[in-house]
Amino acid sequence: MAERLGFLIRTYLWTVLVFCIAKVVFMLACHDATPVLTAADMWQVLYHGISLDLSTALYFFILPFLLTIVSVWLSGKWFKRVLYVYFLLISIAFALAFVADASLYPFWGFKLDASCLGYLETPNEAAASVTTAYIVWRIAAFLIITLLIFSGYMNTLRTSRDRQKRTGRIATKVKETILYIIFIPLIIIGIRGGLDESTTNIGQVYFSPNQFLNHSAVNPVFSFLASLEGTASKNTSYDFMSDAECRRIINGIYSTESIDTDTLLNTQTPNIIVILMESCGGQFTEISGRDDITPCLNSLAKEGIYFTNCYANSWRTDRGTVCTYSGYPSFPTMSVMKMPAKTRNLPCIAKTLRDERGYSTHYLYGGDINFTKMRSYLVAGGFENLKWKADYEASKQSSAKWGVRDDITFETLYQMSTSLKSPYLIGYSTLSSHEPWDVPIHHFDDEVLNAFYYLDQCIGNYVARLKKSPVWKNTLVILLPDHGIRHKEIDDLHPLKNHIPMIWIGGAVKEPRRIEAICNQTDLPATLLAQLMLNHDAYTFSRDVLSKSYKYPLAINTVTEGFSTVDSTGFTFYDLNSHKKVKGSGDINIGKAILQAASRDLDKR
């Protein structure tokens, strides 16, 4: 038994060591992206990347583990013979991944993924980009690395006795088998990456504003395998019409030009705090006609700038976050946030403010920031300082189902708001107004309404305290939900589901205003940047709703089954499964054209 356990431990540790060595070699081979590469940088890469390495190694540990269980009962030379073949195959696969990753990165600027398979259809064109010597050296490196990895695996098979001659009592074999079976749940948890809501993903290793270091921490084998998934993170192309017709319809709807923009602020460099209110759609605010669920929010709307006809773009936090900060559309079955290869090419408010005005950029979230690859999106988007669940003590981490309760994180937000050096941008996502609605107060019998009342009280307390601080005078607080939700009679076919409040408050606001124009969550970047006199050409799907160039007020929202639009004709819903307009009288071709144009744009990212 000790011999078999020793073999398994050696096999697993060798796989992890191979991944770690590959990271060091990758950094040394590709560090032109970071001319000054220190030993501290390498250590940080290894430290932050190890969780992904440990999880990935378990995938390749499964077969040796299962074969070891069989060998308890069935001895013989078959054990080594099968493992010889298996170890040779994964040695070849690892070597190929490492060489391809290090070779392609200087050209692509991102980690190995399935997109490289497309070049196999035209190998001559791909080979034409490099010299013969380049190819020869890569082939030699591949063969040497394969041999080294395979030799290491062969060393894990060293035994002191011949397995054929080994015998054991039945009771001993049963006990050993049971021990291995007990390990199975641990292996599954390890592959999954823990027991939290998020599973193992590339974003969990991102840690630095330097993208090269983040990329170095990514396991290329995992990156490739993850990109093969046929999930919501896979790009889907929409083909409703000819591209020429699509361009004709889109023309005039999206303009990146600001003309005679109405001025709402009294400064062009305010501290900016964006609070994404989890699920807080208009059905819980005065938009629905009720004033008792979110009284604080309703009051703030009267003293700030209130965009009364704003609509969410999507139905999930990962989608809504990208819509808010990148001004990028949402899709029915795709989550752009889950596509690091795409999100690194998106514009982002944080990146713009950091690069153009020298803002320090921060993000606060009480949940798991690795969920849906949120970390990779935020870091790539220019958020340099992230604070999340893991930064709180254990008792606070478990104060709510999803992580740290909102009243606790609002206290953190207050401390950040009053202590950071100006100018700064803070992005903050709340989380308590989400199933299972576990909040510490019980104002309503309805647990859903109670959760939003709790969120509202947190907002009210935070703003009241911030008003008394010196920073209030030069601060802009933007409040808007990440999305709406279905609740009781409010479903996807109800206009109120996606109708969300967007409120700008703070000393930086010139005077209270009501902006009645129909707009989308995605219009925040262009509208905000125009107020700061910053160019927003990169935000091609975001519109300055206060500009005279905003000539076609329109909002679009996507759900898994279809999409809805709101314009001067009202609310219209189109079902993608039945290919029918199921509600409203609007021109559904506009929504189709937006989806098609957005998917084409995503293909190019």
C-alpha positions, 0 to 999 in steps of 0.5 A: 500500500505504501508503495502505491501511495508513494507512486500516486504522490510522486506522479501528482507532484511531478505534474505540478512541478512540470507546470511550475517549471513551464511558467518560469521558462515561459517568463524567461522566453517571452519577457520582452513584454516586461523588460524588467522581470524580477525574481519577485515577479516570478515568485508572484506568478508561481504563487498566484498560479499554483491554484490553477496548476494544482487543479489542472494536475488532478485531471491528469491524475485520474487515470493513474489513480483509477489504475492504482485501485485496479492494481490492488486486486489485479497485479501484473506487468499490465500496470506499467505498460498502460502507464508507459503509454499514458505518460508518453501521451501526456508528455507529448501533449504538455510539451506541445502546449508549452512550446506552442504557448511560448512560441505564439504568445509574442505574436498573439499577446494572449495565452494558448487557446483553441483559436490556434486550431483554426490555423491547422487548416492553413499550415503553409500560411502560418509557417510563412510567418516564421523562418525555417530555423525558428521551426527547427528550434521549436521542434527540437525544444518539443522533443527535448521537453517531451523526453524530460517530462516522460523521464520524470514520469518513468521515475515515479514508477520505480518499485522495490519489488515485482508487482506480479509476486506481490500478494496480500490478504483480502481484508488488507485489499478491501481496506486499501480500496476503501481508502482510495474511494474516500479520496475521490470526493477530495479529487473532485473538489480539487478539480472544481477548485473548492466549494464556493460558487465559482469553479476553477477558471483562468481569472482566479490567477490574475493579480497584477496590472501587468498583463504579462504577469497575469498571462504567465500565471495562467496554465496553458494546458488549462487555458486550451482545454477551457477554450474548447468548452461549448458553453455560454463562453463560446461565441455565437454568430447571429445571421439575421440579414445581410451585413449591408442591411445590418449596417444600414439599420445600425447607421445612426443608432450608435454614434461615438460623437458628442455634440453640444453635450448638456453639462451636468457636473461642476468639475471634470475630475471628480472622484467617481464611485459606481455602485452596481446594485444587485438585481435592484430593478425598477419594480422595487423603486418608485418606477413601479409606483411603490415608494416604501421598498426603497425610500432612500433611493427614491429620495436620492433620485430627487436630489440628483440626476435621475435617468428615468428611462434607463434599461438594463441590457441583460439578466446576469451580473457578469453581463451587466458588469461588462455592459456598465463599464465597457459599454458593450452589448449583452448576448442571449447565450454568451457571457463576454466576461467569461471570454478573457481573450475578448475582454482584454480587448474591450474598452473600460471606464477604469482604463480610460480614467487611469490612462487619460486622467491619472485616476487610481482605480479600485474595485470592491466586491464581497463575493468571490471575485473569480466567479464568471472570470470577473477578476480577469475582466476587471484587471484587464479593464484597468482596475488595479486594486481589488478587494473581495471576500478573501480579504475579510476575516472568516466570520465576515466571509460567511455573513451571507450566502454569497459572501460578505454582507452589504452593510459590512462592505458598505462600511469598507466603501466608506473607508475607501471613499474618505481615505483614498487620494483624489482622483479615484474611481471605485467600482462596487458590486453589492450582493445581499439582494440576491437569492437566498435573500439572507439579510439581517433585517425583517421589515417586510414579510416578503423576503425579496422585498425585505432584501431590497429594503435592506439594500436601500437602508445600506445605501441611505446610511452610506450616502448620509455619512459621505455627505458629512465628509470633506470628499463629498464636494468633489465626488460623483456617486453613480447608482444603477442596478446590474440587472432586473429580476423576475418576481411574481407577475414581472417576467421577461415580457413585462417592461418593468423587469428591465426598467432600472433607475440610474441616479447620479448624486454628489457634490460634483453634481451641478443641480438636480435633473430628470433625464427622460431620454430612453437609454441603456446601461451601456450608455453610461461610459459615453455619457460619463466620459463626455461629461469629463470631456474625454474621448469615447470613440472606443466605446462603439456601442455606448452613446452620449444620451445628452448629446445632440448626436443622440437621435434615436433613443432606444434600449435593448435587453437580451435573455436566453430565449430572446431579446426585447427593445424599447423605443418610441413605439413601446416595448417589443419582445422577440423569441429566438426559439420560435423566431416570432415577435411575441409582444409589442409592435416595434420594428424587430429588425432593429434588435436583430441588427444590433445583435448581428453587428455586436456578434460580428464585432465580438468575432474581431476582438 
